[in-house]
Amino acid sequence: MRHALPHSRTRRLFGASGLALLALGAAGAVQAMNAVMPDLAIDPVALELTIQLNRRSNGVVQEQKLSTMRLVTDSGKKSLVVIGGKPDLLTPDQVRVEIGARRRDGTRVYLDFDVREGGQPVLKSTLLLEDGVEGGAQSTPEDPDKTGVVVRVRTLPLGDVPGYKPRQ
């Protein structure tokens, strides 16, 4: 019978996955899908992501939700962050943020955002960011009863992502 060594790769992955799950659970029904562990990504891009939802009624913000997380996505692939509900069950107030990251060169990354609420488009934007520099996009719909969205993001060194251990 094999037992995992205290510092085995499998044990680190399960531990890091547990930390990520706890962090997302604490954020209040926020789930990251298709995010990867840095060890498994071919070309990992680590991000610190803040999503602010401004739920409005008659143009006045009635409720504000703020979710901040760190995640790793693979360059050239998309990740999904779901706020409110389950990823496989679309609800009218569920917000889905699809993030695509593509490295332009050694110090810059293209980030594509597609934000939807209840399946309806809210924000679509592409940013070109220097590593470590914060950028963002926002949407304030003309309809006074629609949710406004602010997305802030910056790239991180992989060592700043919980659970990451450099390969040896």
DSSP file with accessible surface (Angstrom, degrees, kcal/mol):
  #  RESIDUE AA STRUCTURE BP1 BP2  ACC     N-H-->O    O-->H-N    N-H-->O    O-->H-N    TCO  KAPPA ALPHA  PHI   PSI    X-CA   Y-CA   Z-CA
    1    1 A M              0   0  204      0, 0.0     2,-0.4     0, 0.0     0, 0.0   0.000 360.0 360.0 360.0 130.8    0.0    0.0    0.0
    2    2 A R        -     0   0  238      0, 0.0     2,-0.4     0, 0.0     0, 0.0  -0.709 360.0-162.5 -92.9 139.9    1.4    3.4   -1.0
    3    3 A H        -     0   0  145     -2,-0.4     2,-0.2     0, 0.0     0, 0.0  -0.939  27.1-109.3-118.0 142.9    1.2    6.4    1.3
    4    4 A A        -     0   0   60     -2,-0.4     0, 0.0     1,-0.1     0, 0.0  -0.496  33.3-123.6 -70.5 133.3    1.7   10.0    0.2
    5    5 A L    >   -     0   0  125     -2,-0.2     3,-2.0     1,-0.1     6,-0.2  -0.434  28.2-106.2 -70.5 155.2    4.9   11.5    1.4
    6    6 A P  T 3  S+     0   0   88      0, 0.0    -1,-0.1     0, 0.0    -2,-0.1   0.808 119.6  32.4 -55.6 -29.6    4.4   14.7    3.4
    7    7 A H  T 3  S+     0   0  156      4,-0.1    -2,-0.0     5,-0.0    -3,-0.0   0.052  87.3 138.7-117.6  26.2    5.7   16.8    0.5
    8    8 A S    <>  -     0   0   28     -3,-2.0     4,-2.3     1,-0.1     5,-0.2  -0.305  63.3-117.2 -70.6 157.5    4.5   14.8   -2.5
    9    9 A R  H  > S+     0   0  114      1,-0.2     4,-2.5     2,-0.2     5,-0.2   0.909 114.5  53.0 -60.8 -42.5    3.1   16.6   -5.5
   10   10 A T  H  > S+     0   0   82      1,-0.2     4,-2.6     2,-0.2     5,-0.2   0.935 109.1  48.6 -60.5 -45.1   -0.3   14.9   -5.0
   11   11 A R  H  > S+     0   0  139     -6,-0.2     4,-2.5     1,-0.2    -1,-0.2   0.911 111.3  50.0 -63.3 -41.1   -0.5   16.1   -1.3
   12   12 A R  H  X S+     0   0   67     -4,-2.3     4,-3.0     2,-0.2     5,-0.2   0.919 110.7  50.2 -62.9 -42.0    0.5   19.7   -2.3
   13   13 A L  H  X S+     0   0   33     -4,-2.5     4,-2.7     2,-0.2    -2,-0.2   0.931 112.3  46.0 -63.9 -45.0   -2.2   19.7   -5.0
   14   14 A F  H  X S+     0   0  151     -4,-2.6     4,-2.3     2,-0.2    -1,-0.2   0.921 114.8  48.3 -63.6 -41.7   -4.9   18.5   -2.7
   15   15 A G  H  X S+     0   0   43     -4,-2.5     4,-2.3    -5,-0.2    -2,-0.2   0.941 113.9  45.6 -62.9 -45.2   -3.8   21.0    0.0
   16   16 A A  H  X S+     0   0    5     -4,-3.0     4,-2.6     1,-0.2    -2,-0.2   0.902 111.8  52.1 -66.5 -39.2   -3.7   23.9   -2.4
   17   17 A S  H  X S+     0   0   56     -4,-2.7     4,-2.5    -5,-0.2    -1,-0.2   0.911 109.5  50.4 -62.3 -41.0   -7.1   22.9   -3.9
   18   18 A G  H  X S+     0   0   31     -4,-2.3     4,-2.5     2,-0.2    -2,-0.2   0.923 110.3  49.0 -62.7 -42.9   -8.5   22.9   -0.4
   19   19 A L  H  X S+     0   0   93     -4,-2.3     4,-2.5     2,-0.2    -2,-0.2   0.923 111.8  49.1 -61.7 -44.0   -7.1   26.3    0.4
   20   20 A A  H  X S+     0   0   48     -4,-2.6     4,-2.6     2,-0.2     5,-0.2   0.923 111.1  50.0 -62.8 -42.3   -8.6   27.7   -2.9
   21   21 A L  H  X S+     0   0  128     -4,-2.5     4,-2.7     1,-0.2    -2,-0.2   0.929 111.6  47.9 -62.9 -43.9  -12.0   26.1   -2.1
   22   22 A L  H  X S+     0   0  127     -4,-2.5     4,-2.3     2,-0.2    -1,-0.2   0.920 112.2  49.8 -62.3 -42.8  -12.0   27.6    1.4
   23   23 A A  H  X S+     0   0   67     -4,-2.5     4,-0.9    -5,-0.2    -2,-0.2   0.926 113.9  44.7 -63.5 -42.7  -11.0   31.1    0.0
   24   24 A L  H  < S+     0   0   27     -4,-2.6     6,-0.9     1,-0.2     3,-0.5   0.905 111.6  52.8 -69.6 -39.0  -13.7   31.0   -2.6
   25   25 A G  H >< S+     0   0   51     -4,-2.7     3,-1.5     1,-0.2     4,-0.5   0.902 106.0  54.0 -62.3 -37.9  -16.3   29.7   -0.2
   26   26 A A  H 3< S+     0   0   90     -4,-2.3    -1,-0.2     1,-0.3    -2,-0.2   0.780  97.7  65.7 -67.0 -24.3  -15.5   32.6    2.2
   27   27 A A  T 3< S-     0   0   33     -4,-0.9    -1,-0.3    -3,-0.5    -2,-0.2   0.608 120.9-102.1 -74.9 -10.3  -16.1   35.0   -0.7
   28   28 A G  S <  S-     0   0   47     -3,-1.5    56,-0.2    -4,-0.4    -2,-0.1   0.925  80.6 -22.7  90.9  81.4  -19.8   34.0   -0.7
   29   29 A A  S    S+     0   0   55     -4,-0.5    55,-2.5     1,-0.2     2,-0.5   0.855  91.0 144.6  57.5  40.3  -20.9   31.6   -3.5
   30   30 A V  E     -A   83   0A   4     -6,-0.9     2,-0.4    53,-0.2    53,-0.2  -0.941  25.4-174.9-107.8 128.9  -18.0   32.4   -5.8
   31   31 A Q  E     -A   82   0A  69     51,-2.8    51,-3.5    -2,-0.5     2,-0.5  -0.987  15.2-152.7-127.9 135.3  -16.7   29.5   -7.8
   32   32 A A  E     -A   81   0A  26     -2,-0.4     2,-0.4    49,-0.2    49,-0.3  -0.921  16.4-169.0-105.0 126.3  -13.7   29.4  -10.2
   33   33 A M  E     +A   80   0A  70     47,-4.3    47,-2.9    -2,-0.5     3,-0.1  -0.888  66.4  12.7-114.8 147.0  -13.9   26.9  -13.0
   34   34 A N  S    S+     0   0  113     -2,-0.4     2,-0.2     1,-0.3    -1,-0.1   0.537  85.0 137.9  67.6   5.0  -11.1   25.8  -15.3
   35   35 A A        -     0   0   38     45,-0.2     2,-0.3    38,-0.1    -1,-0.3  -0.546  42.0-148.5 -72.7 151.1   -8.6   27.5  -13.1
   36   36 A V        -     0   0   48     36,-2.7    36,-0.3    -2,-0.2    -1,-0.0  -0.824  16.9-103.3-123.4 161.4   -5.5   25.3  -12.8
   37   37 A M    >>  -     0   0   30     -2,-0.3     3,-1.7     1,-0.1     4,-1.1  -0.653  37.0-122.0 -77.7 139.9   -2.8   24.6  -10.3
   38   38 A P  T 34 S+     0   0    7      0, 0.0     3,-0.5     0, 0.0    -1,-0.1   0.844 110.8  60.1 -55.4 -33.7    0.4   26.3  -11.3
   39   39 A D  T 34 S+     0   0    6      1,-0.2   125,-0.0   -30,-0.1   -30,-0.0   0.775 108.6  45.0 -63.4 -27.9    2.3   22.9  -11.5
   40   40 A L  T <4 S+     0   0   95     -3,-1.7    -1,-0.2     3,-0.0     2,-0.2   0.651  90.5  97.4 -93.6 -17.5   -0.1   21.7  -14.1
   41   41 A A     <  -     0   0    8     -4,-1.1    33,-0.0    -3,-0.5    32,-0.0  -0.514  61.0-151.6 -75.8 139.4   -0.2   24.7  -16.4
   42   42 A I  S    S+     0   0  152      1,-0.3    -1,-0.1    -2,-0.2    32,-0.0   0.921  97.7   9.8 -73.4 -45.3    2.0   24.7  -19.4
   43   43 A D  S    S-     0   0   62     32,-0.1    32,-2.7    -3,-0.1    -1,-0.3  -0.717  91.6-157.3-133.0  80.3    2.3   28.5  -19.4
   44   44 A P  E     -E   74   0B  24      0, 0.0     2,-0.5     0, 0.0    30,-0.2  -0.325  11.1-167.1 -69.2 141.2    0.7   29.7  -16.1
   45   45 A V  E     -E   73   0B   0     28,-2.9    28,-2.5   112,-0.0     2,-0.4  -0.980  10.8-155.0-124.6 113.2   -0.7   33.2  -15.7
   46   46 A A  E     -EF  72 156B   3    110,-0.5   110,-2.2    -2,-0.5     2,-0.4  -0.772  16.7-173.6 -92.1 134.5   -1.4   34.1  -12.0
   47   47 A L  E     -EF  71 155B   0     24,-3.2    24,-2.2    -2,-0.4     2,-0.6  -0.951  27.4-150.3-130.0 145.2   -4.0   36.8  -11.5
   48   48 A E  E     -EF  70 154B  40    106,-2.6   106,-1.4    -2,-0.4     2,-0.4  -0.984  31.9-170.4-108.1 119.9   -5.4   38.8   -8.6
   49   49 A L  E     -EF  69 153B   0     20,-3.0    20,-2.5    -2,-0.6     2,-0.4  -0.937  16.4-173.2-121.3 131.3   -9.0   39.5   -9.6
   50   50 A T  E     -EF  68 152B  32    102,-2.9   102,-2.7    -2,-0.4     2,-0.5  -0.994   5.2-171.9-122.9 126.8  -11.5   41.8   -7.9
   51   51 A I  E     -EF  67 151B   0     16,-2.9    16,-2.4    -2,-0.4     2,-0.5  -0.981   1.6-168.8-120.5 123.8  -15.1   41.9   -9.2
   52   52 A Q  E     -EF  66 150B  54     98,-2.9    98,-2.3    -2,-0.5     2,-0.5  -0.960   3.4-163.1-113.8 124.8  -17.5   44.5   -7.8
   53   53 A L  E     -EF  65 149B   2     12,-2.9    12,-2.3    -2,-0.5     2,-0.7  -0.931   2.7-165.8-107.4 128.3  -21.2   44.2   -8.6
   54   54 A N  E     -EF  64 148B  23     94,-3.0    94,-2.5    -2,-0.5     2,-0.5  -0.875   8.8-159.5-114.6  94.7  -23.4   47.2   -8.1
   55   55 A R  E     -E   63   0B  31      8,-2.5     7,-3.1    -2,-0.7     8,-1.7  -0.657  19.2-164.0 -78.1 125.6  -27.1   46.1   -8.2
   56   56 A R  E     -E   61   0B  37     -2,-0.5     2,-0.4     5,-0.3     5,-0.2  -0.779  24.4-169.9-117.5 155.8  -29.2   49.1   -9.0
   57   57 A S  E >  S-E   60   0B  49      3,-2.3     3,-2.0    -2,-0.3    88,-0.2  -0.973  85.3 -10.2-140.8 123.1  -32.9   50.1   -8.8
   58   58 A N  T 3  S-     0   0  128     -2,-0.4    87,-0.2     1,-0.3     3,-0.1   0.856 130.1 -56.9  53.9  36.0  -34.0   53.3  -10.5
   59   59 A G  T 3  S+     0   0   39     85,-2.5     2,-0.5     1,-0.2    -1,-0.3   0.418 115.1 113.7  82.5  -3.4  -30.3   54.2  -11.1
   60   60 A V  E <  S-E   57   0B  87     -3,-2.0    -3,-2.3    84,-0.2     2,-0.4  -0.871  73.7-116.3-105.6 132.7  -29.4   54.0   -7.4
   61   61 A V  E     +E   56   0B  70     -2,-0.5    -5,-0.3    -5,-0.2     3,-0.1  -0.519  36.4 172.6 -67.6 119.2  -27.1   51.3   -6.1
   62   62 A Q  E     +     0   0B 126     -7,-3.1     2,-0.3    -2,-0.4    -6,-0.2   0.718  66.6  16.8 -96.9 -30.2  -29.1   49.2   -3.7
   63   63 A E  E     -E   55   0B  89     -8,-1.7    -8,-2.5     2,-0.0     2,-0.4  -0.995  62.0-162.5-148.0 139.0  -26.6   46.4   -3.1
   64   64 A Q  E     -E   54   0B 121     -2,-0.3     2,-0.4   -10,-0.2   -10,-0.2  -0.992   5.8-171.1-126.8 129.0  -22.9   46.1   -3.6
   65   65 A K  E     -E   53   0B  70    -12,-2.3   -12,-2.9    -2,-0.4     2,-0.4  -0.973   2.1-168.1-119.0 137.9  -20.9   42.8   -3.7
   66   66 A L  E     -E   52   0B 109     -2,-0.4     2,-0.4   -14,-0.2   -14,-0.2  -0.992   5.4-179.5-128.3 124.6  -17.2   42.6   -3.8
   67   67 A S  E     -E   51   0B   7    -16,-2.4   -16,-2.9    -2,-0.4     2,-0.4  -0.994   1.4-177.0-125.5 127.6  -15.2   39.4   -4.5
   68   68 A T  E     +E   50   0B  76     -2,-0.4     2,-0.3   -18,-0.2   -18,-0.2  -0.982  14.2 156.2-124.2 136.2  -11.4   39.2   -4.6
   69   69 A M  E     -E   49   0B  14    -20,-2.5   -20,-3.0    -2,-0.4     2,-0.4  -0.975  35.8-132.1-152.2 161.3   -9.5   36.1   -5.4
   70   70 A R  E     +E   48   0B 103     -2,-0.3     2,-0.3   -22,-0.2   -22,-0.2  -0.977  36.3 163.4-115.3 132.8   -6.2   34.8   -6.7
   71   71 A L  E     -E   47   0B  11    -24,-2.2   -24,-3.2    -2,-0.4     2,-0.5  -0.960  31.2-133.4-145.2 163.0   -6.3   32.3   -9.5
   72   72 A V  E     -E   46   0B   4    -36,-0.3   -36,-2.7    -2,-0.3     2,-0.3  -0.981  23.0-179.9-120.7 129.4   -4.0   30.7  -12.1
   73   73 A T  E     -E   45   0B   1    -28,-2.5   -28,-2.9    -2,-0.5     2,-0.5  -0.852  30.9-111.0-121.1 161.6   -5.1   30.2  -15.7
   74   74 A D  E >   -E   44   0B  11     -2,-0.3     3,-2.5   -30,-0.2    27,-0.4  -0.809  39.3-104.8 -95.7 130.7   -3.2   28.7  -18.6
   75   75 A S  T 3  S+     0   0   30    -32,-2.7    27,-0.3    -2,-0.5   -32,-0.1  -0.294 108.1  20.6 -54.2 130.1   -2.1   31.1  -21.3
   76   76 A G  T 3  S+     0   0   59     25,-3.9    -1,-0.3     1,-0.3     2,-0.3   0.333 110.2  91.1  91.1  -5.8   -4.4   30.6  -24.3
   77   77 A K  S <  S-     0   0  121     -3,-2.5    24,-1.2    24,-0.4     2,-0.3  -0.777  71.1-119.6-118.5 165.2   -7.2   29.0  -22.3
   78   78 A K  E     - B   0 100A 117     -2,-0.3     2,-0.3    22,-0.2    22,-0.2  -0.800  17.9-163.4-107.8 147.6  -10.3   30.4  -20.6
   79   79 A S  E     - B   0  99A   2     20,-2.9    20,-3.2    -2,-0.3     2,-0.4  -0.884  10.9-143.2-121.4 157.2  -11.3   30.3  -17.0
   80   80 A L  E     -AB  33  98A  22    -47,-2.9   -47,-4.3    -2,-0.3     2,-0.5  -0.979   8.8-167.1-127.5 130.8  -14.7   31.0  -15.5
   81   81 A V  E     -AB  32  97A   0     16,-2.6    16,-3.2    -2,-0.4     2,-0.5  -0.979  11.9-162.5-113.8 127.6  -15.6   32.7  -12.3
   82   82 A V  E     -AB  31  96A   0    -51,-3.5   -51,-2.8    -2,-0.5     2,-0.6  -0.953   4.6-165.9-115.4 127.2  -19.3   32.3  -11.2
   83   83 A I  E     +AB  30  95A   4     12,-3.2    12,-2.5    -2,-0.5   -53,-0.2  -0.958  65.6  13.7-114.0 116.7  -20.8   34.6   -8.6
   84   84 A G  S    S+     0   0   16    -55,-2.5     7,-0.2    -2,-0.6    -1,-0.2   0.711 112.7   3.3  89.5 106.9  -24.2   33.4   -7.1
   85   85 A G  S    S-     0   0   34     -3,-0.1    -1,-0.2     9,-0.1     5,-0.1  -0.320  98.2 -40.3  90.5-167.8  -25.4   29.9   -7.6
   86   86 A K    >   -     0   0  130      3,-0.4     3,-1.8     1,-0.1    -3,-0.1  -0.750  45.1-124.6-102.2 145.9  -23.9   26.8   -9.3
   87   87 A P  T 3  S+     0   0   25      0, 0.0    -1,-0.1     0, 0.0     3,-0.1   0.827 111.4  48.7 -58.1 -31.1  -21.9   26.9  -12.6
   88   88 A D  T 3  S+     0   0  143      1,-0.2     2,-0.5     2,-0.0    -3,-0.0   0.429 104.9  64.7 -92.2   3.7  -24.3   24.3  -14.2
   89   89 A L  S <  S-     0   0  105     -3,-1.8    -3,-0.4     2,-0.0     2,-0.3  -0.888  73.7-152.2-130.7 102.4  -27.5   26.1  -13.2
   90   90 A L        -     0   0   94     -2,-0.5    -5,-0.1    -5,-0.1    -2,-0.0  -0.549  17.0-178.0 -76.2 130.1  -28.0   29.6  -14.7
   91   91 A T    >   -     0   0   39     -2,-0.3     3,-1.3    -7,-0.2    27,-0.4  -0.885  39.3-108.7-123.6 160.3  -30.2   32.0  -12.6
   92   92 A P  T 3  S+     0   0  116      0, 0.0    28,-0.1     0, 0.0    -1,-0.0   0.808 118.3  39.9 -60.3 -30.2  -31.3   35.5  -13.4
   93   93 A D  T 3  S+     0   0   84     24,-0.1     2,-0.2    25,-0.1    -8,-0.0   0.401  87.5 117.4-102.1   6.4  -29.0   37.1  -10.9
   94   94 A Q    <   -     0   0    0     -3,-1.3    24,-2.7    -8,-0.0     2,-0.5  -0.518  51.7-152.3 -74.7 136.1  -26.0   34.9  -11.5
   95   95 A V  E     -BC  83 117A   1    -12,-2.5   -12,-3.2    22,-0.2     2,-0.5  -0.949   8.7-167.8-112.8 127.6  -22.9   36.7  -12.8
   96   96 A R  E     -BC  82 116A  62     20,-2.8    20,-2.4    -2,-0.5     2,-0.6  -0.971   2.4-167.1-117.1 126.1  -20.4   34.7  -14.9
   97   97 A V  E     -BC  81 115A   0    -16,-3.2   -16,-2.6    -2,-0.5     2,-0.5  -0.951   4.2-164.2-115.9 111.0  -17.0   36.2  -15.7
   98   98 A E  E     -BC  80 114A  70     16,-2.6    16,-1.9    -2,-0.6     2,-0.5  -0.845   9.0-166.8 -96.4 128.5  -15.1   34.4  -18.4
   99   99 A I  E     -BC  79 113A   0    -20,-3.2   -20,-2.9    -2,-0.5     2,-0.5  -0.973   9.8-173.9-121.7 126.6  -11.4   35.3  -18.5
  100  100 A G  E     -BC  78 112A   6     12,-2.3    12,-2.9    -2,-0.5     2,-0.4  -0.978   7.6-166.3-117.2 129.4   -8.9   34.5  -21.3
  101  101 A A  E     + C   0 111A   0    -24,-1.2   -25,-3.9    -2,-0.5   -24,-0.4  -0.958   8.5 176.8-117.0 134.1   -5.2   35.2  -20.8
  102  102 A R  E     - C   0 110A  96      8,-2.5     8,-3.4    -2,-0.4     2,-0.3  -0.982  27.6-128.9-136.0 125.2   -2.7   35.3  -23.6
  103  103 A R  E     - C   0 109A  78     -2,-0.4     6,-0.2     6,-0.2     3,-0.1  -0.531  18.4-174.1 -71.1 131.4    1.0   36.1  -23.1
  104  104 A R        -     0   0  126      4,-2.4     2,-0.2     1,-0.3     5,-0.2   0.820  68.9 -35.5 -89.1 -42.1    2.1   38.8  -25.6
  105  105 A D  S    S-     0   0   57      3,-1.4     3,-0.4     0, 0.0    -1,-0.3  -0.848  87.3 -57.9-158.6-163.2    5.8   38.6  -24.5
  106  106 A G  S    S+     0   0   66     -2,-0.2     3,-0.0     1,-0.2    -3,-0.0   0.703 131.7  25.2 -66.6 -19.1    7.8   38.0  -21.4
  107  107 A T  S    S+     0   0   75      1,-0.1    24,-2.9    23,-0.0     2,-0.4   0.420 111.5  67.5-127.3   1.8    6.3   41.0  -19.5
  108  108 A R  E     - D   0 130A  67     -3,-0.4    -4,-2.4    22,-0.2    -3,-1.4  -0.964  52.1-168.8-131.5 147.4    2.8   41.6  -21.0
  109  109 A V  E     -CD 103 129A   0     20,-2.4    20,-2.8    -2,-0.4     2,-0.4  -0.994  17.2-139.3-134.3 134.4   -0.4   39.7  -21.0
  110  110 A Y  E     -CD 102 128A  67     -8,-3.4    -8,-2.5    -2,-0.4     2,-0.5  -0.801  21.9-165.1 -85.3 134.1   -3.7   40.2  -22.9
  111  111 A L  E     -CD 101 127A   0     16,-2.8    16,-2.7    -2,-0.4     2,-0.5  -0.986   3.6-162.8-124.0 121.9   -6.7   39.6  -20.8
  112  112 A D  E     -CD 100 126A  39    -12,-2.9   -12,-2.3    -2,-0.5     2,-0.4  -0.910   7.6-166.6-103.9 129.5  -10.2   39.1  -22.4
  113  113 A F  E     +CD  99 125A   3     12,-3.3    12,-2.2    -2,-0.5     2,-0.4  -0.963  13.3 179.3-118.6 133.2  -13.2   39.5  -20.1
  114  114 A D  E     -CD  98 124A  22    -16,-1.9   -16,-2.6    -2,-0.4     2,-0.5  -0.946  13.4-173.2-129.6 106.4  -16.8   38.5  -21.0
  115  115 A V  E     +CD  97 123A   0      8,-3.5     7,-3.0    -2,-0.4     8,-1.7  -0.900   4.8 178.0-107.7 130.6  -19.1   39.3  -18.1
  116  116 A R  E     -CD  96 121A  87    -20,-2.4   -20,-2.8    -2,-0.5     2,-0.5  -0.981  17.6-157.9-132.1 143.5  -22.8   38.1  -18.2
  117  117 A E  E >  S-CD  95 120A  27      3,-2.4     3,-2.1    -2,-0.4   -22,-0.2  -0.990  85.7 -13.2-120.1 122.4  -25.6   38.4  -15.7
  118  118 A G  T 3  S-     0   0   20    -24,-2.7    -1,-0.1    -2,-0.5   -23,-0.1   0.812 129.9 -56.4  58.2  28.6  -28.4   35.9  -16.1
  119  119 A G  T 3  S+     0   0   26    -25,-0.4    -1,-0.3     1,-0.3   -24,-0.1   0.305 114.0 117.9  87.6  -9.1  -27.0   34.9  -19.5
  120  120 A Q  E <  S-D  117   0A 123     -3,-2.1    -3,-2.4   -28,-0.1    -1,-0.3  -0.749  72.8-106.1 -94.9 137.7  -27.2   38.5  -20.8
  121  121 A P  E     +D  116   0A  85      0, 0.0    -5,-0.2     0, 0.0     3,-0.1  -0.335  43.7 162.6 -62.9 135.7  -24.0   40.4  -21.8
  122  122 A V  E     +     0   0A  28     -7,-3.0     2,-0.3     1,-0.4    -6,-0.2   0.638  65.7   4.6-118.2 -40.5  -22.9   43.1  -19.3
  123  123 A L  E     +D  115   0A  21     -8,-1.7    -8,-3.5    16,-0.1     2,-0.4  -0.983  50.5 179.9-154.0 133.8  -19.3   43.8  -20.2
  124  124 A K  E     +D  114   0A 157     -2,-0.3     2,-0.3   -10,-0.2   -10,-0.2  -0.982  25.3 151.5-135.8 123.4  -16.8   42.7  -22.8
  125  125 A S  E     -D  113   0A  32    -12,-2.2   -12,-3.3    -2,-0.4     2,-0.4  -0.996  33.0-149.4-153.0 151.5  -13.3   44.1  -22.7
  126  126 A T  E     -D  112   0A  81     -2,-0.3     2,-0.4   -14,-0.2   -14,-0.2  -0.996  18.7-171.8-124.6 131.1   -9.7   43.3  -23.6
  127  127 A L  E     -D  111   0A  27    -16,-2.7   -16,-2.8    -2,-0.4     2,-0.5  -0.921  17.2-151.4-118.8 147.8   -6.8   44.7  -21.6
  128  128 A L  E     -D  110   0A  70     -2,-0.4     2,-0.4   -18,-0.2   -18,-0.2  -0.978  28.6-174.9-115.3 113.8   -3.0   44.6  -22.3
  129  129 A L  E     -D  109   0A  13    -20,-2.8   -20,-2.4    -2,-0.5     2,-0.2  -0.908  25.7-132.4-116.6 140.9   -1.3   44.6  -18.9
  130  130 A E  E >   -D  108   0A  90     -2,-0.4     3,-2.1   -22,-0.2    25,-0.4  -0.596  52.8 -84.6 -76.1 145.6    2.4   44.8  -17.9
  131  131 A D  T 3  S+     0   0   66    -24,-2.9    -1,-0.1     1,-0.3     3,-0.1  -0.286 114.7  10.3 -54.0 131.6    3.2   42.2  -15.3
  132  132 A G  T 3  S+     0   0   44      1,-0.2     2,-0.4    23,-0.1    -1,-0.3   0.315  99.1 117.8  83.2  -7.3    2.4   43.5  -11.8
  133  133 A V    <   -     0   0   78     -3,-2.1    22,-0.4     1,-0.0    -1,-0.2  -0.787  62.0-129.1 -97.5 132.0    0.4   46.6  -13.0
  134  134 A E        +     0   0  100     -2,-0.4     2,-0.3    20,-0.2    20,-0.2  -0.543  33.9 165.1 -80.1 142.7   -3.3   46.8  -12.1
  135  135 A G  E     +G  153   0B  11     18,-2.8    18,-2.8    -2,-0.2     2,-0.3  -0.882   6.3 174.9-142.6 176.2   -5.8   47.5  -14.8
  136  136 A G  E     -G  152   0B  24     -2,-0.3     2,-0.3    16,-0.2    16,-0.2  -0.994  20.6-142.0-172.0 175.3   -9.6   47.2  -15.1
  137  137 A A  E     -G  151   0B  16     14,-2.1    14,-3.2    -2,-0.3     2,-0.3  -0.967  16.7-166.0-146.8 156.1  -12.8   47.7  -17.0
  138  138 A Q  E     -G  150   0B 127     -2,-0.3     2,-0.4    12,-0.2    12,-0.2  -0.984   9.0-155.1-147.0 159.3  -16.3   48.7  -15.9
  139  139 A S  E     +G  149   0B  21     10,-2.8    10,-1.9    -2,-0.3   -16,-0.1  -0.998   8.7 179.7-136.2 128.0  -19.8   48.8  -17.2
  140  140 A T        -     0   0   94     -2,-0.4     8,-0.1     8,-0.2     7,-0.1  -0.894  28.6-143.1-125.0  97.1  -22.7   51.1  -16.1
  141  141 A P        -     0   0   30      0, 0.0     5,-0.1     0, 0.0     7,-0.0  -0.206  13.6-127.8 -61.7 151.3  -25.7   50.1  -18.2
  142  142 A E  S    S+     0   0  198      3,-0.1     0, 0.0     2,-0.0     0, 0.0   0.836  91.2  89.1 -66.2 -33.0  -28.1   52.7  -19.4
  143  143 A D  S >  S-     0   0   73      1,-0.2     3,-1.8     4,-0.1   -84,-0.1  -0.526  76.5-146.1 -67.3 118.9  -31.0   50.7  -17.9
  144  144 A P  T 3  S+     0   0   57      0, 0.0   -85,-2.5     0, 0.0   -84,-0.2   0.604  95.5  54.0 -67.9  -7.8  -31.3   52.0  -14.3
  145  145 A D  T 3  S+     0   0   88    -88,-0.2     2,-0.2   -87,-0.2   -89,-0.1   0.348  88.6  98.5-106.2   5.9  -32.3   48.6  -13.1
  146  146 A K  S <  S-     0   0   95     -3,-1.8     2,-0.3    -5,-0.1   -90,-0.1  -0.615  80.1-102.4 -93.0 154.7  -29.3   46.7  -14.5
  147  147 A T        -     0   0    8     -2,-0.2     2,-0.3   -92,-0.1   -92,-0.2  -0.546  27.8-142.4 -77.4 133.3  -26.3   45.7  -12.5
  148  148 A G  E     -F   54   0B   3    -94,-2.5   -94,-3.0    -2,-0.3     2,-0.4  -0.707  17.3-155.4 -90.3 147.5  -23.1   47.7  -13.0
  149  149 A V  E     -FG  53 139B   1    -10,-1.9   -10,-2.8    -2,-0.3     2,-0.4  -0.983  13.9-171.4-130.0 136.0  -19.8   45.8  -13.0
  150  150 A V  E     -FG  52 138B  26    -98,-2.3   -98,-2.9    -2,-0.4     2,-0.5  -0.999   8.3-169.3-124.0 125.7  -16.2   46.8  -12.1
  151  151 A V  E     -FG  51 137B   0    -14,-3.2   -14,-2.1    -2,-0.4     2,-0.4  -0.975   4.4-178.0-117.1 124.6  -13.4   44.4  -12.8
  152  152 A R  E     +FG  50 136B  93   -102,-2.7  -102,-2.9    -2,-0.5     2,-0.3  -0.973  11.5 168.7-118.9 139.3   -9.9   45.1  -11.5
  153  153 A V  E     +FG  49 135B   1    -18,-2.8   -18,-2.8    -2,-0.4     2,-0.3  -0.993  14.9 175.3-150.4 149.4   -7.0   42.7  -12.3
  154  154 A R  E     -F   48   0B  66   -106,-1.4  -106,-2.6    -2,-0.3     2,-0.2  -0.972  32.9-113.0-149.6 150.3   -3.2   42.5  -12.0
  155  155 A T  E     -F   47   0B   4    -22,-0.4  -108,-0.2   -25,-0.4   -23,-0.1  -0.528  32.9-157.4 -80.2 153.9   -0.8   39.7  -12.8
  156  156 A L  E     -F   46   0B  14   -110,-2.2  -110,-0.5    -2,-0.2     2,-0.2  -0.922  25.4-100.9-126.7 154.7    1.1   38.1   -9.9
  157  157 A P    >   -     0   0   79      0, 0.0     3,-2.1     0, 0.0     4,-0.2  -0.503  39.9-118.7 -67.1 143.7    4.4   36.2   -9.5
  158  158 A L  G >  S+     0   0   43      1,-0.3     3,-1.9     2,-0.2     6,-0.2   0.842 111.8  67.3 -56.9 -30.9    3.5   32.5   -9.2
  159  159 A G  G 3  S+     0   0   58      1,-0.3    -1,-0.3     4,-0.1     5,-0.1   0.708  91.6  62.6 -64.3 -16.7    5.0   32.5   -5.7
  160  160 A D  G <  S+     0   0   75     -3,-2.1    -1,-0.3     2,-0.1    -2,-0.2   0.434  82.3  96.2 -86.8  -0.1    2.2   34.8   -4.5
  161  161 A V  S X  S-     0   0   13     -3,-1.9     3,-2.0    -4,-0.2  -113,-0.0  -0.812  86.7-110.5 -93.2 125.7   -0.5   32.2   -5.2
  162  162 A P  T 3  S+     0   0   75      0, 0.0     3,-0.1     0, 0.0  -142,-0.1  -0.277 100.8  17.8 -54.7 135.0   -1.5   30.0   -2.2
  163  163 A G  T 3  S+     0   0   24      1,-0.3     2,-0.3    -4,-0.1  -147,-0.2   0.330  88.2 137.1  89.3  -9.0   -0.3   26.5   -2.5
  164  164 A Y    <   -     0   0   54     -3,-2.0    -1,-0.3    -6,-0.2  -127,-0.0  -0.574  27.0-179.8 -78.5 131.1    2.3   27.1   -5.2
  165  165 A K        -     0   0  105     -2,-0.3     3,-0.1    -3,-0.1    -6,-0.0  -0.998  30.1-118.5-126.0 125.7    5.6   25.3   -4.8
  166  166 A P        -     0   0   79      0, 0.0     2,-0.1     0, 0.0  -127,-0.0  -0.307  37.2-100.6 -62.4 147.4    8.3   25.8   -7.4
  167  167 A R              0   0  174      1,-0.0  -128,-0.0  -128,-0.0     0, 0.0  -0.431 360.0 360.0 -67.1 143.7    9.4   22.7   -9.3
  168  168 A Q              0   0  230     -2,-0.1    -1,-0.0    -3,-0.1    -3,-0.0  -0.837 360.0 360.0-118.0 360.0   12.6   21.2   -8.0
